[in-house]
Amino acid sequence: MKEIKGICPIIATPFKENGDVDYKGLEKLVGALIDGGCHAVTLFGIAGEYYKLTDEERIKMAEITIDVCKKKGGTSILSVTDHSTEIAAKRAKQFEDMGADCLMMLPPFFLKPGAGWLYEHMKAIGKAVSIPVMAQYAPEQTGVAIAPDMFKKLGAECPNIIYYKIECKPAGPYITNLIKMTNPETTKIFVGNAGFQLIEAMDRGAIGAMPGCSMYDVYLDIYNHYVNGDRAGAIELHNKILPMLNHIRQNVEQIISFEKRILKKRGIIESDYCRKPSYDTDEYFDKLFEEFYEEMAARYNW
């Protein structure tokens, strides 16, 4: 069983200009992330537009991602996003059989199921597989609240549910409470929200972040400074990415759009097309983005 920690970005879904999935582009993107030093790659996160994909597209994307990871020695995390408990459990087993190293599960949120149903849904996924499972807590995007004691109970009943992606606001107190309630040796926490709270989260015991993939090398730089004992250097680097994040992450479709724009400008994907509905920008917003981009590009030789 692979240990997962560090920077595990969410894979953007590359589309062609006609809206079709660019499977060759996906292969190139996953390879670039692994070759670039990412500790794992995560498919079907919210920033990956999973909700705009067909089942056929998802399966082919899963096959490509797992295959590239195996060839390059990378680690694959695949998210189970199905809202039906029965289907989610089958999907989890399918991804395990395909060779995924870890699963992430997004609890169902449409029509706001009760706490009992959320628990049974996550338990069913954990029981369906033997590989590690990560529970994602994203109340801002889903509107569904989950108390830390639910995760405590879930981890006790499903020992393979050991990872948690926490992206509530504020994330810090939740991380501290979850670690206190559970076994710190087995409860492993990642922070989401584009890594806004990365420094604080790691101070509180998180082991990494799951940001977007366009600036993966910046996050790796911050993380490496932190784990090598240079917390002040990590903070300095983190402060340099915050203006960009503050600008492009004012809603989810917005950051998806600009993540792809960055990937295209860096030559990692060919098209920054997003399936509709997407985000509408304007001239001033683009001008400010270019200023922030040029600053980051100069520092990291993009």
Secondary structure, 3 states (H helix, E strand, C coil): CCCCCEECCECCCCECCCCCECHHHHHHHHHHHHHCCCCCEEECCHHHCHHHCCHHHHHHHHHHHHHHHHHHCCCEEEEECCCCHHHHHHHHHHHHHHCCCEEEECCCCCCCCCHHHHHHHHHHHHHHCCCCEEEEECHHHHCCCCCHHHHHHHHHHCCCEEEEEECCCCCHHHHHHHHHHCCCCCCEEEECHHHCCHHHHHHCCCCEECCECCCHHHHHHHHHHHHCCCHHHHHHHHHHHHHHHHHHCCCHHHHHHHHHHHHHHCCCCCCCCCCCCCCCCCHHHHHHHHHHHHHHHHHHCC
